[in-house]
Amino acid sequence: MNLETADSALIDDLILHIGEEAVTTDPKMLLSHSHDFGKIVDHQLPLAVVFAERVEDVQATLRLAAAAGVKVVPRGAGTGVSGGAHATARCIVLSLERMDRILEVRPEDEVAVVQPGVINAVLNRSVAKYGLMYAPDPASYQQSTIGGNVATNAGGLRCAKYGVTTDSVLGLDVVLADGTLISTGRNTFKGVAGYDLTSLLVGSEGTLGIVVSVTVRLRYLSEKTCSIAAVFTDVAQAAAGVVAIARVRVQPAILELIDLGTMRVLDAAYGSDLGARGGAMLLIRTDGHGAEIEAGIVRSALEGLGAQVSAPGDEEAVRLIEMRRASRGDGQDDKYRVGEDVAVPRSAMVDYMGTLDRIAERNRVMVRVVAHAGDGNLHPTFWVDPDDGDEGVARLDMALEESIRAALAVGGTITGEHGVGTAKRDWLAWEQSEEVLELQRKIKAVFDPQGILNPGKAIL
């Protein structure tokens, strides 16, 4: 049987076992589900898209795909930016977006159990009535799924205080490459029985198994929050503000730094005048019963540095945080813009941002930076004028590579929260030793001996 005949038979089997309404080969659907927002180097269309609605659908898909030797690329909402959901040659895209039920909320235990297609914001709205929240809040929280957040170990603005996804995941139900269903983790906040397979699976980008249920820890939703906007003359002064907040021992829920270039992007998008006020800005939110006290301490510390600090109760500070949260770029053609999500030790953040400026100047590109300043996770964006053409794109690539190497040189990492996907895969060897890379390959082989799960992603 040739491959074309075998692939046609596989699709027939998928329809037979899962249902005609759940399997599509429509060209428009294949195209729309063939990629996320990450850079596409080798565009491939899947053989079919399967929309799983039950755990049994996922199991059947993997069993049939394994028998046919066809790859499986799991997908949530497709909001990732690292190519983790890009289709590969001769693959099925397995969409989990229809598995969108909140299975259980236990307010007294501060725990929820959800299917992977549940939207982050939907979960938060559902548990708010209990005075609880799901802490991880990536910029795409209005569209991104919990399964996708788990796959990439996503972060967000509240990382400064509450950590990334792995800090809020207690347990997982996962379908392995051969269709076997396993459960990892626990229902309790503490538990140290056996190897921590849950943490291993969080951030594995669908290369080890397909998550079909997530047990998450919920946090207290504060009735009181205080938001602060502080404008500084430049990035160095704003970074000094981050240090000043740490020195007064306040842990904000949100601590964001935006430079002048990003302020101008927000001005263009929202009609604000941030760029006329100064050269950099800190956006801060405190929460909990001590929110007002902590906000007062922060204001005093920042005013001592000469910052223009918003007054207590100023609603503009609230709006600015939401503007920052909702902003994903300036609409420029991605061909002439590259951005990353490196993380560096907080003590190295000021110097690193200066290094980014020098890299941009040396390569004759422009740069702007937004940072989750509370944990040293920076999102630098380099861009050139489209009139620069291919020569400008080459300069962009050089600047990007230099910025990654510079982050590693100060003890940083190639990705703080977006995942490796395809976009950063070639950089892994810059950060990790060959011994570590080989160990990861062996772990992959244990979980997925045929190599059918999201091949070419996350590991070398």
Protein Blocks (a to p, Z undefined) as FASTA:
>chain_A
ZZklmmmmmmmmmmmmnopklpccbfklmmmmmccfbdcfbdcddfbdcddfbfklmmmm
mmmmmmnopacdddfehpacnopmgccehiadddfklmmccfbdcfknopacddfklcfk
lmmmmmmmnopacfbacfklmmmcfklmmmnopabjklmmnopfklmcfbdcdddfkopa
cdehjfbfbdcehjafklmmnonlopnbccfbdcdddddddfbdcddddddfblklmmmm
mmmmmmnopacfbdcdddfklmmmmmmmnopaklmnmmbdcddddedjklmmmmmmmmmm
mmmnopacddehiaklmmmmmmmmmpgbehiafkloccddddddfklmmmmmmmmmmmmm
mnopacdddddfknopacddddddfklmmmlmmmmmmmmmmmmmmmmmnopafbfklonm
lmlmmmmmmmpcfklmmmmmmmmmmmmmnopgoghihiZZ
